[in-house]
Each structure stands twice: as structure tokens, then as C-alpha cells.
């Protein structure tokens, strides 16, 4: 078997790993964005309990390594209580759900700071004008402030997405078969380190595609600035 044929045979398992990597990243960042909106608003809340809780959440998830958070959610919580035990009957699905929870919570902490900065970058006069028109705080945020903040969120959220895409390789530590785990499996069975070449190329292609998508979104919405 030629070297080219060998590399071609590696492509299917690497693509299966890529499916897990991309799915996990998209789902985790999407869920993180939804949760982060509430955390960001909580950090800006005048209610001291809500403010402190949201601040502590951000501090914890930004101040501890993602791998440690993944281990804690995957290993420690199920040992602490069976309430946290996920058992769907399929080990790979269980691992994916644990990874999704860990990555969503982590992404929410980073995106919360992005959203808070974007909201606070809107001129305060718009808050005052909205309140003068009789809009409540919730209506002001939903109809005036947040829509304007969205276009300012795209570049940093794009960066967060790309970082999360690369950090998804950590799920190989809990035996979830992403690109990195698939690469290590192939290396273990073939004793060939050449598999890292197509694996890195695959990462570069995926990163380039999503970078292009976010760049297009940024250009589209920057027209309205």
C-alpha cells in the first residue's frame, strides 16, 4: 500500500472526528451565548445578590482551566451524586453530553464579558431616550440596546468560537472521539506519526471556513455602523 493510499484510508475516521468537533463547538457556543446574555445582564444588575452570583460564575469559569472543568463535570459530579450521572446507554453520547455541558458553561463565562462590554459601549443617551419614551428596562434592552450590540459582538464572538473549536481537542481526554482522539487512535494502530499531517490540515480547513463566515458577517453588519 502506498503512502498516499494510507493517508486516504485515514480520511473517513478523521472526518467522523471532525463531525464531533464541529457539532460540539456549534452547540456549546450557541448555548453559551444564550446563557451569557442572562449572566451579562446579571453582572450589570443593581441587585447585589444577582450581581455577586453572576460575577462569581464568570470568575470561576474564567479562572480555572477548561480541562479541569471538563474533568470535574465528567468525573467528580457523578461521584458526588447520582443526580449528575448521565446514562443514555451509549457511552459516546454520554461523553458528548458531558462535554457539551462543560464547554457551554465555559463559553457562557467568556461570552458574558463580551456581551457586557458590547452593551456598555452603547451611548448612555440611548438608555435615557428610551426611558423618556416610556420604555421599561426590559423593553429598552430588547428593542434598542441589544440589537445595536449584536454587530459589535461578531468579531469577539468569532474569536471565541475559533478558540473553542481548537479547545474541543481536550475532549479526547475523556475518550470522546473528535479529530484529536481519532488521530491518536490511528497513530496507535499504525505506529505512524504521519497521521498528524492530515489532522492538522483538517483543523486548518475547518478554522479557515468559520473564519471566513464570521468575516463575512462582520462586513455585512459593519455597513450599518
N, C-alpha and C positions, 0 to 999 in steps of 0.2 A: 504493500500500500504506500503510495507516495505521500509526501508531507502535505501537499495540497488536499488530497483526499481525506487525510486525517483531520485537518482543520475543518473541512466541510462537514465531517461527521460530528464535530463538536458544536456546530451551529444550533441544531434543534434544542439540546438541553440548555444552552446559553439563552436562547430566545424564550424558553419557558421560564427561566430565571428572570429575564427582563420583564416578562408579564407580571410577575410578582412584585418586582421593584417598582414598576410604573404604577400599578394598581395601588400599592401601599402608599406611595408618595402622594398620588392624587387624592385618595380618600382621606389620608391623615391631614394634609394641608387644608383640604376643604372643610373637614370637621373642626380643625384647629381655628380656621378663620371665623367660623360661626361662634365658637366658644369664646374666641378672643374679643369679639365685639362686646360681649357682656362683661368680660374682665376689664377691658379698657374703660368702659363706662363706669364700672365699679371703682376703679382707681381714681376716677375723677369725681366720684360721688362725695357729697358732703357728709354722708352717713359714715361715722368713724368705724363702725363695725364692718360694713361692706368694704370700705376703703382699705382697712388693715388686712382683711381677709384676701382681697384681690392682690394687694401688694405682696403679701406673704407667698401667695401662689406663684407670682412672677419670680420672686426672689428664689424660691425653692427650685423651680424647673430651669431657671437660667443659671443658677449657682451650682448645680450638680451635673455630672456627666450624663449624657444621654444613655450610654451603655449601662451605667449604674441604675438609671431609672428603668431600663428595659429588664435588667436582672431582678430588680425589686418587684416589678409588676408580674413578671413571669414565674419567679421562684418564691419570693418572700410572701407576697399576699396570699396565694393559695395555701401556703403552710400556716399562715396566721389564722385563716378562717376559710372554711369550705364555701362560704358565700362568694368568694372571689375565684372559685375553681370553675374553669370553662371546660366542658367536656361534650363536644358535639359528636364524638365517635370517630372523628377524623383528626389525627394528630396535626396534620399540616394546616387544617382550618383553625384548630385551636391556637397554634403558634401565630398564625396570621392575625387573629383577633387580638391576642395579647400585644403583638407588635403594633397593631393599629391603635390600640388604647394608649400605649406608651408614646408613640410618635404624635398622636393627636394632642395629648396633654402637653407635650414639649413644644409643639408648634404653636399651640394657643398662647403660651407664655411669651414667645418671641413676637408673634403677630399682634398681641395685645399692646406691646410697646410701639409697634409700627402704627397701629390704628390710633392710639392715644396721641402720638406725635402729629399724625395727619389731621386729626380733629382739632388739635390745639393750634395748628398752623392756619386755620381759617380765621379771618379777621373777626375780632370780637364784636365789631359793629353789626355783623350779620345776626349774631345772637340777640343783640339789643333790638334790632329792627324787627326780627321775628316775634319777639315777645311783645313789642309795641303793637304788632298787628293782631295780637290776641292768641298767638300760637302757644300751646303748652310746651314744656321742656321736651317731652317725648316727640311731639309733632315737629318741633324745631330741629331736633336731631334727625328724625326720619325723613323730613321733606326738604330740609335746607342744608344742614351741615354734612351729613353722611354722603349724600350724592356728590357733593363737591370734593369730598375727601377721597372718593374711590380712585380718581385718576392719579392722585398723589401716592396712592398705595401701591400701584402697579410695579414700579421699579424695586422697592424693597421687598415686596411680597414675591416677586420673581426671583430675587436673590435667595430668599428663604426657601423657596421651592427647590432651587438648584442645590442648595446646601442639604436639604432634606433628602433629595434624590441620591446624593452621594453618601449621606449618613445611613441610608437604608441598607448599606452593606453590613452594618452591625447586626442585622437580624440573623446573619449566618451563625452568630454566637449562640443562638437558641435553636439551631438546626433548621431554620426556615430556608427553603431553597430559593434564594434570589440569585442574581448574577454571580456574586462572590462565592456563595456556597456551591453553586453549580460548577464554578471554575475549580474550586478546591476538590470537589468530588472527582472531576475529570483528571486533575493532576494526580490525585491519589491512586486512580485506577490505571493510568497510562504512564505514570512517572515522567511526564513531560511538562516542563515549565513553559513551553511554548503556548500553552492554552491562555496564558495571561495576555498575550498579544491581541487575539480577537476579543477577549473580555474587555480590555481597556478601550479598544476601538468601538465596541458596542456602547460602553459608557459615554464615550465622546460623541457618538452619533445621537444618543438619547438626549444628552445635555445640550447639544447644538440645536436639536429640533425645538426643545422647550425654550431655549434662549431666544430663538427666532420668533416663537409665538409671543412671548412676553414683550419682545422688542416691537413687534407689530402692534400689539395692544397699547403699548406706551406711546407710540407715534400717533395712533388713532385718537387717543383721548387727549394728547397734548395739544391738539388743534384747538381745543376749547379753552386753553389757558389764556 
